[in-house]
């Protein structure tokens, strides 16, 4: 379910523990391909996941975004889970990590695009969860 709608995901590695890396390739309907990675920082079961995300080379090392020379190399993401009457609310907070002023500005200018991308990702997560839920 990860990634914007209309792309396929090829998981290169997925080591789900602090210090582990999730490395992936996203292929879009146009054939364009981008690589990304998460460096997992903290995992608190049922409560929070903290990771640094960024674009990557095909081999998994940190790389500049293919669309911008001023996009931050890494973004810190905090995903938290909250119980709300038997349902779970997921909250994502993301902020540039170690970014220059120019990279911070670039990040802020991309909010509409990020909302669209994450909106599609979370929509796919909702569809997936609905497909496996037991009524």
Secondary structure, 3 states (H helix, E strand, C coil): CCCCCCEEEEEEEECCCCCCEEEEEEEECCCCEEEEEEEEEEEECCCEEEEEEEEECCCCCEECCCCCCCCCCCEEEEEEEEEECCEEEEEEEEEECCCCHHHHHHHHHCHHHHHHHHHHHHHHHHHHHHHHCCC
